[in-house]
Amino acid sequence: MRTETENAARVVVIGAGMAGARLAARVPGVTVIGEEAHAPYNRVLLAEVLAGRYEPDVIALPPAETRRGVRVVRIDRAERQVLCDDGSATGYERLVLATGSNPVLPPLRGLGHTLPDGVHPFRTLDDCLALRAAVRPGVRAVVIGGGLLGVSAARALAECGAQVVLAQQGEHLMERQLDAEAARMLRGHLEALGVEVHTECRVRGLRCTDGAAPAVRAVELADGYELEAEITVLACGVRPRAGLAQAAGLEVRRGVVVDDELRTSDPYIHAVGDCAEHDGTVYGLAGAALEQADVLAEVLAGRPARYGGTRALTRLTLRSPSSAPGVAGAPAALDLAAFGDSRPLPGDDVIRLADATRGAYRTVVVRGDRLAGGVLFGDLAAVGTLARTWQDDDPLPADMPLLHLLTNDGGF
């Protein structure tokens, strides 16, 4: 156990996730302290690892010097150092919190501080590998949560041959990104993969075996119905990991509050990624984490840079179990992209094209002379132009018929 204080590093980063790794790649001489034993990896691709399509080394990020398997337990702002669970202390000139987020564990009956056997969060590579080791053909799996993470987990489990039930409390799948029509098409594709989808379905608790090592046996719904389950996946959202910041006396609301230079209430401490709250928003998106890391790299280098928020595109690819490369006659993958707010407000224009035969669907919402958001399903030929126009917040050409937005070049 090291008890001496190490020499002060210019920049210390707590967290070796996507934001921390990106910053380390942009700023020379950064000291990164990471809790996980794994090298930094792309968490967006965890579902591909679960499905067996990728091995963990494939999703590894470019190597960065990282102290792995070390947890920071306290920030000493007066001495400008961080204290770790291995007894070491590292000084800093600038500290960056890239602590990410934790999966939300819902208040379910039968779910305590220790998860019963067979109950899995789905947030880290260790979560993913534990789940992959538990899955076998025919196993009964229930995924609780129908957001992007839950849909990805359900699809991957189905590809592994599990009998999957997806339980979503809301009216339709991926409510944050999709309108009702796109969600209906997504549901149809999941059901074609063998996933049983229940929406407006509230989970009340878990039924587990008795004894010192309880194991899940069923998921209990609010109406008294039980879903038999040997595996239960919790995909109920995430919550910023802000405990270190709060204990250090930094301003914390939902996340660690930062300004346009990603600076916290302490001028020597910054925060990026899932733990950061900028202008009242916690993004929880990989794209935002990377963009924040790039802005902070410029700030730390002494160059003018300001973060003005992120306009992120959500993309998801669903494959059927028979659509592996090289399989003759395999059906095409189903692609989905969503950006902005696809739920129109009074006065908005909505342009929609649907082709049930080809399973293609496109809709965009126009607010004034700007794109407010859109959803493309099955055919993403126009997504690049549309997403760039939305991300740049460019005005639409005044003489362009709105229907042209849904042509393959986005109308431009």
Number of C-alpha atoms within 10 A of each C-alpha: 7 11 11 10 14 13 11 16 16 15 21 25 27 24 28 28 26 24 29 32 28 22 29 25 19 16 17 12 13 22 23 23 25 25 17 18 13 17 22 26 22 17 19 15 17 26 24 19 20 28 23 15 14 14 14 20 11 12 19 15 17 12 12 18 16 23 18 17 14 19 17 21 14 17 21 13 17 6 9 17 23 21 18 18 14 14 14 16 23 20 22 23 13 19 27 24 25 30 29 26 19 18 17 15 17 15 11 13 13 16 17 10 6 9 16 20 16 20 23 19 22 25 20 18 23 14 15 23 16 16 21 18 9 13 21 13 12 12 18 21 27 28 28 27 27 27 21 18 21 25 27 22 29 32 29 26 28 25 24 19 18 22 20 29 23 25 25 26 16 16 14 23 30 21 16 14 22 25 20 15 15 24 18 14 18 24 20 15 18 22 16 11 20 20 23 17 22 19 16 12 18 17 24 18 18 24 20 20 14 9 7 6 11 16 20 22 22 22 28 21 16 11 10 10 12 17 19 18 26 20 24 26 22 21 28 21 20 15 18 23 21 27 17 17 22 14 13 14 13 18 16 19 14 16 27 29 26 23 17 16 20 25 22 25 15 14 10 15 23 24 33 33 31 29 28 35 24 23 12 12 13 20 21 19 15 19 19 20 25 20 20 26 29 20 21 28 20 17 16 18 12 9 11 11 16 15 17 13 14 16 17 18 20 16 15 13 13 19 20 20 17 15 16 15 7 8 9 9 8 14 13 13 13 18 17 23 22 26 24 22 19 22 18 17 13 6 9 15 17 19 16 16 14 15 10 9 6 9 14 19 21 26 22 28 22 22 16 12 14 15 26 23 24 29 26 26 24 20 17 18 14 18 26 14 16 22 22 13 17 21 18 9 14 12 12 19 12 8 6 11 10 17 15 13 24 21 14 16 14 18 17 14
